[in-house]
Amino acid sequence: MHSGCEVCERLWREYAVAAASHIPLESKLLQAGRNRDFRRIAELNRRMDAALAVRSERRDRIRRHEAAAHEKGAGGGVEYS
């Protein structure tokens, strides 16, 4: 993130929310597994997939913004996991 860039700050906040959204789902999924609640497992897997897709989309938005607004030559971007 570039200091002072409002777009970077907003994108990173959105990414943080998306990254954190799957944490409670993981806990619920573990509990459903312990209870062998297969219907709940299927539902939570769908929700986890959706949450991970949002996280990936947010990460891609950060990458595109970095490349368009802040990259200074080859290799100047930031790597995100």
N, C-alpha and C positions, 0 to 999 in steps of 0.2 A: 504494500500500500504506500502510496506517495503522500507524505505529510502535507496537509493543507488541501488535498483534493477531495472536494465534497462528494463527487461521484464514487471515488474509491471507498470513502467512509461509509456511504450508503450501501454500496455493494457488499462490503465486508460485514456490515450489520445484518443484511439479508441472508448472507451465507451462514453466519453464526446461528441465526434462528433456524435455518433449514438443517444445519448440521446437528443441532441439539434436539430437533423434533423427533428423531428416531430413538433417542435414549429411553424414554418411557415405554415406547413400543417394544424394545428389546426385553425389558423387564417383564412386561405382560406376556410376551412370547415365551420366555423361560417358564413362567408360571403355568401357562397353558400346556406347555410340554410336560411339566411335572404332573399336571392333572390329566394328561392324555385327552385333552379337549381338542379333538381334531378339527372340528368346525371353527373354533376360535383360532387355532393355529393357521388355518387357511386364510381367515379374515385378516389376521395380523400380518401374515406374509404379504398379502396384497397391499396393506397399508405401509409396510416397510418398503416394498418396492416403489410405491408412489413417493414416499419420503426421500428415498435415495435418488430417485429421478429428479426431484426438485433440487436436492443438494448438488447433483451433477450439473444441472442447468445453471444454478447460481455460480458455481465454480467456472463454468464456461463463459458466463457474462463477465466475470472478473478478468479472465484471460483475454477476452476480446477487447475489453476496455484498456487493459495494460498495453496490448499491442497497438491499439489505435492512438492512445493518448500519451503514453509514457515511454514506449520502447525507444532506446537510443542505439540503433544498430543491431547487428546479429548478436544473439545471446544476451541482450539487454533486459529481457523480460524476467519475470519472477516465476519460479516453478511452484505449483500447488499440488497437494495430494488429495 
